[in-house]
Amino acid sequence: FDVGSKVYSSFQPRVSLRYLFPGKIALKASYANMRQYVQLLTNEGLGLPTDLWLPTTDRIKPQDSWQAAIGIAKTFKNDYELSIEGYYKEMTNLISYKEGASLFELTDWQDRVTQGDGTSYGAEFLIQKKRGRLSGWIGYTLSWALRQFDDLNFGEEFPFKYDRRHDLSIVATYKINDRINVAGTFVYGTGNAVTLANSIYRGTYPSSLEGLSQGGYNFSQQLEYYNDRNNFRMKSYTRADVGVNFSKQKKKYKRTFSLGAYNITNRKNPFFLYVGEDNRPNSNDDRVLKQVSLFPIIPYIGWKFDW
């Protein structure tokens, strides 16, 4: 990878193994050493979320990682499959905003970021029914995604913005007959991590030393103190979808008419948080944390042809 005054090269070995035991049991293992020449820079504070993909430069090193995984899978009567897998991943040369830096500055973005390390590990569970009138799967992931930068959070490890401790998905399809089937999906995920101030100091200061001596005008200033990075969690993300499909096989094509709805419970999932005024009557605090949500219940209709 040739950029500016630097030429980066890498060796990326990968191996994948599978051993079949009697009784339809499979043991799987893999190892991968990887390098990536684009970097994810994400805003971890309050306000509109902004994720940027930025290139490697002669100042910003490419990110490297290695990952190992091992798992076991078992098939029951050709209809059901159960699998469990664990993984561990280490990353280096990740980027993040320096303390106090943000997207909306006119300086070179390379001066506003710092590079550090990351760790990700967890376990995935999947049970799947492949055949029959009722088919689908249940998947669950328990995971950790952590970051460590010498210049951030006093050098202490902290959770990544997209550290999602629990991730659950349930998908099911029920075949009423050869022409009609009903499908449903449910997803749940731990909320994103964001950084909130631990304390706030409000004071009033003179506009200048001369103003202080002459009793001049004062101005108010608010100082926010942060102890830990990504020390707060948004509400969890939950969504349920449902749909029904009506199919008919013609001589030369198959026609499918679909209707349903996304987010049928009309849950207000968090998109981002911000600090606003408390407009409730008899409120003693003029600053509250507010949530912005995007998508309510969304019905859909579809007409598909396959040939």
Salt bridges, closest charged atoms under 4 A:
GLU44 OE1 - ARG229 NE 2.88
ASP51 OD1 - LYS161 NZ 3.82
ASP64 OD1 - ARG35 NE 2.60
ASP79 OD1 - ARG131 NE 2.89
GLU81 OE1 - LYS130 NZ 2.77
GLU99 OE1 - ARG229 NH1 3.54
ASP108 OD2 - ARG59 NH1 3.75
ASP111 OD1 - ARG59 NH2 2.68
ASP163 OD1 - ARG165 NH1 2.96
ASP163 OD2 - ARG233 NH2 2.34
ASP167 OD2 - ARG164 NH1 3.62
ASP178 OD1 - LYS175 NZ 3.53
GLU224 OE2 - ARG287 NH2 3.34
ASP241 OD2 - ARG239 NH2 2.83
ASP278 OD2 - ARG280 NH2 2.85
ASP286 OD1 - ARG202 NH2 3.62
